[in-house]
Amino acid sequence: MKVFLVGEASEHADDLRPHLHDPWEIVELPWSAADSALFDDRIDADDVVVSLRFTRETVAPPFRLLHVPGAGLDRVDFAALSPETMVANVFEHEVPIAEFVLARLLEWEIRAAALQESFGPEAWPSLYRRRVPHGELYGKTLVLIGYGRIGRAIAVRAKAFGVEVVAVDDYAETDAAAHVRPTTDLADLQRRADYVVVACPLTASTAGLVDAAALARMPAHAVLVNVSRAPIVDGHALYEALRDNAIGGAILDVWYRYPGVDDQELAPADDPLWELPNAWCTPHSSAWTTQLPRRRYAVIADNLNRLVAGEELGNLVRPDRVDSSRRSPS
Amino acid sequence: MKVFLVGEASEHADDLRPHLHDPWEIVELPWSAADSALFDDRIDADDVVVSLRFTRETVAPPFRLLHVPGAGLDRVDFAALSPETMVANVFEHEVPIAEFVLARLLEWEIRAAALQESFGPEAWPSLYRRRVPHGELYGKTLVLIGYGRIGRAIAVRAKAFGVEVVAVDDYAETDAAAHVRPTTDLADLQRRADYVVVACPLTASTAGLVDAAALARMPAHAVLVNVSRAPIVDGHALYEALRDNAIGGAILDVWYRYPGVDDQELAPADDPLWELPNAWCTPHSSAWTTQLPRRRYAVIADNLNRLVAGEELGNLVRPDRVDSSRRSPS
């Protein structure tokens, strides 16, 4: 009974081991074990493969479970898996993403970094006497596009700040943290939004959902936040709206172009959004925490424990429900 | 029936007026109306004075209510007030102070400003390939010193992030947001704190409460936050602890010296805390929001409406319960 940690996963044996109840043999393999049949003869029907990717030219021999150590399934070729092989993924990234969104919205209102920058004996009297009031989250309206795990994690936290949270989602239901409305209500809701947060997957129906017309419906002070996938927002329309101060600002952590292994320089979008003072741009960092892989490998270990105990696994993926247009760079 | 807005309060007639149900005459007066008897003959027994300060060399003639448009009562000389004059204050600052604390703690973990600073086409490939993981609030332990309005506002928000909140307070009780323990437990609690937040008033028993020994009990990664009054923390001991990396850092918004009207330059503390990279220093800004005076004058108007309707007033102050050692620079 072996668990193969492939590619990036091979760095996480120590995150997995302490949570395992049974004597699994942990084997570290290179990426080629995910992308070719090179190591297939070492993988038995009882074994588990942990890998962010899985592709083959022909169908792989059956093994017990492919556990993706992330949420995205776009790099798994389900046709390359034997029908007996189960597939599971892990989430947990909703926690750091929600923290990132709240951190940036709070700083958008407070601007504490600038206060800190100028503080000292020379500035103290004038800073104190002429304190410039800042903003608050309290009482604001946040519109979530998408009310899945990430949307809910944002909503719970925003609500604790006295923010009114309204989400558009055609499948989710209203709960204690947010009112959920159909996607067709988005246009109306945008008009009274202080913050619009994109938290839906990229699909054929969400690509370009936030276009020039949608941006034009936002109040002039409103802030657009994208922590999902860049192409849900029309990048050029966003650039123009920000440049012309038609909206208050944008908090962008996801991009239109991702670097390949050899890229030394790469514009993340066609328009230089990062040069605008009202666009706060970061390098797809929101979920990238020290704690995230630890939590994720604890979840994977729990599934391995369940496998041995004959219990139902968590986060099982049904290939027929996977939208192949989803892109998950992280 | 007149309401006198004195000094700084005279800037807020427009915040008060829309909330009044009755035909009050609003009169704006200079600070001298608070500090001298100069305007006392204009103030009748039915009238209300709104002022952050109130002093007299002799007792003022009776009027209905002194409404302080802030929380601090240290600039009110109760001996100068007729016994018939009621006194009320307002809070509401717990909302922006709690937002400030969460904003700074989130940024302490995430460091999004630095990511934003370096982002662009030249840095994008290397930033993405060598993303440095940041921290999370989730699962951390926050110890509150004091569980009054500010402490509770912090606790509710921190709890929504999955933070364990423990407060020391000899009068408050455990609630859904925080476990409350007696102040004598502080030493034990500090040892497992990730964040220690000073949120108690400055009194004879809290001055210097966080001294060198208390700082030495904090873990090396822990962060001290002071949004209350500087002298609760021994400034020199804090400087040494930060300089020697004996604690992880400090988030300081309150100071040991406040500028007088003529000060052009003033060191906010004996030791140059603001020069340390692990001390995040701001100029007593946490509560200073655009929304705060609007909310406060709405509360004052509500009290004026209650006065006319013969209802019980909110936030009435009992002079015998005011600790004269409290300092409230804001």
Chai-1 contact restraints between the chains, C-beta under 6 A:
chainA,res_idxA,chainB,res_idxB,connection_type,confidence,min_distance_angstrom,max_distance_angstrom,comment,restraint_id
A,V95,B,Y138,contact,1.0,0.0,6.0,A-B,restraint_1
A,P96,B,E136,contact,1.0,0.0,6.0,A-B,restraint_2
A,E99,B,L106,contact,1.0,0.0,6.0,A-B,restraint_3
A,E99,B,E136,contact,1.0,0.0,6.0,A-B,restraint_4
A,E99,B,L137,contact,1.0,0.0,6.0,A-B,restraint_5
A,A103,B,L106,contact,1.0,0.0,6.0,A-B,restraint_6
A,A103,B,E107,contact,1.0,0.0,6.0,A-B,restraint_7
A,A103,B,I110,contact,1.0,0.0,6.0,A-B,restraint_8
A,L106,B,E99,contact,1.0,0.0,6.0,A-B,restraint_9
A,L106,B,A103,contact,1.0,0.0,6.0,A-B,restraint_10
A,E107,B,A103,contact,1.0,0.0,6.0,A-B,restraint_11
A,I110,B,A103,contact,1.0,0.0,6.0,A-B,restraint_12
A,A112,B,T282,contact,1.0,0.0,6.0,A-B,restraint_13
A,A113,B,A113,contact,1.0,0.0,6.0,A-B,restraint_14
A,L115,B,T282,contact,1.0,0.0,6.0,A-B,restraint_15
A,L115,B,S285,contact,1.0,0.0,6.0,A-B,restraint_16
A,Q116,B,W280,contact,1.0,0.0,6.0,A-B,restraint_17
A,Q116,B,T282,contact,1.0,0.0,6.0,A-B,restraint_18
A,F119,B,W274,contact,1.0,0.0,6.0,A-B,restraint_19
A,F119,B,C281,contact,1.0,0.0,6.0,A-B,restraint_20
A,F119,B,P283,contact,1.0,0.0,6.0,A-B,restraint_21
A,G120,B,W274,contact,1.0,0.0,6.0,A-B,restraint_22
A,P121,B,E265,contact,1.0,0.0,6.0,A-B,restraint_23
A,P121,B,A267,contact,1.0,0.0,6.0,A-B,restraint_24
A,E122,B,E265,contact,1.0,0.0,6.0,A-B,restraint_25
A,W124,B,L266,contact,1.0,0.0,6.0,A-B,restraint_26
A,W124,B,P268,contact,1.0,0.0,6.0,A-B,restraint_27
A,P125,B,P259,contact,1.0,0.0,6.0,A-B,restraint_28
A,P125,B,D263,contact,1.0,0.0,6.0,A-B,restraint_29
A,P125,B,L266,contact,1.0,0.0,6.0,A-B,restraint_30
A,L127,B,P283,contact,1.0,0.0,6.0,A-B,restraint_31
A,Y128,B,P259,contact,1.0,0.0,6.0,A-B,restraint_32
A,Y128,B,P283,contact,1.0,0.0,6.0,A-B,restraint_33
A,R131,B,S285,contact,1.0,0.0,6.0,A-B,restraint_34
A,R131,B,W288,contact,1.0,0.0,6.0,A-B,restraint_35
A,P133,B,W288,contact,1.0,0.0,6.0,A-B,restraint_36
A,P133,B,T289,contact,1.0,0.0,6.0,A-B,restraint_37
A,P133,B,T290,contact,1.0,0.0,6.0,A-B,restraint_38
A,H134,B,T289,contact,1.0,0.0,6.0,A-B,restraint_39
A,E136,B,P96,contact,1.0,0.0,6.0,A-B,restraint_40
A,E136,B,E99,contact,1.0,0.0,6.0,A-B,restraint_41
A,E136,B,T289,contact,1.0,0.0,6.0,A-B,restraint_42
A,E136,B,Q291,contact,1.0,0.0,6.0,A-B,restraint_43
A,L137,B,E99,contact,1.0,0.0,6.0,A-B,restraint_44
A,Y138,B,V95,contact,1.0,0.0,6.0,A-B,restraint_45
A,V156,B,A160,contact,1.0,0.0,6.0,A-B,restraint_46
A,R157,B,A160,contact,1.0,0.0,6.0,A-B,restraint_47
A,R157,B,F161,contact,1.0,0.0,6.0,A-B,restraint_48
A,A160,B,V156,contact,1.0,0.0,6.0,A-B,restraint_49
A,A160,B,R157,contact,1.0,0.0,6.0,A-B,restraint_50
A,A160,B,A160,contact,1.0,0.0,6.0,A-B,restraint_51
A,F161,B,R157,contact,1.0,0.0,6.0,A-B,restraint_52
A,P259,B,P125,contact,1.0,0.0,6.0,A-B,restraint_53
A,P259,B,Y128,contact,1.0,0.0,6.0,A-B,restraint_54
A,D263,B,P125,contact,1.0,0.0,6.0,A-B,restraint_55
A,E265,B,P121,contact,1.0,0.0,6.0,A-B,restraint_56
A,E265,B,E122,contact,1.0,0.0,6.0,A-B,restraint_57
A,L266,B,W124,contact,1.0,0.0,6.0,A-B,restraint_58
A,L266,B,P125,contact,1.0,0.0,6.0,A-B,restraint_59
A,A267,B,P121,contact,1.0,0.0,6.0,A-B,restraint_60
A,P268,B,W124,contact,1.0,0.0,6.0,A-B,restraint_61
A,W274,B,F119,contact,1.0,0.0,6.0,A-B,restraint_62
A,W274,B,G120,contact,1.0,0.0,6.0,A-B,restraint_63
A,W280,B,Q116,contact,1.0,0.0,6.0,A-B,restraint_64
A,C281,B,F119,contact,1.0,0.0,6.0,A-B,restraint_65
A,T282,B,A112,contact,1.0,0.0,6.0,A-B,restraint_66
A,T282,B,L115,contact,1.0,0.0,6.0,A-B,restraint_67
A,T282,B,Q116,contact,1.0,0.0,6.0,A-B,restraint_68
A,P283,B,F119,contact,1.0,0.0,6.0,A-B,restraint_69
A,P283,B,L127,contact,1.0,0.0,6.0,A-B,restraint_70
A,P283,B,Y128,contact,1.0,0.0,6.0,A-B,restraint_71
A,S285,B,L115,contact,1.0,0.0,6.0,A-B,restraint_72
A,S285,B,R131,contact,1.0,0.0,6.0,A-B,restraint_73
A,W288,B,R131,contact,1.0,0.0,6.0,A-B,restraint_74
A,W288,B,P133,contact,1.0,0.0,6.0,A-B,restraint_75
A,T289,B,P133,contact,1.0,0.0,6.0,A-B,restraint_76
A,T289,B,H134,contact,1.0,0.0,6.0,A-B,restraint_77
A,T289,B,E136,contact,1.0,0.0,6.0,A-B,restraint_78
A,T290,B,P133,contact,1.0,0.0,6.0,A-B,restraint_79
A,Q291,B,E136,contact,1.0,0.0,6.0,A-B,restraint_80
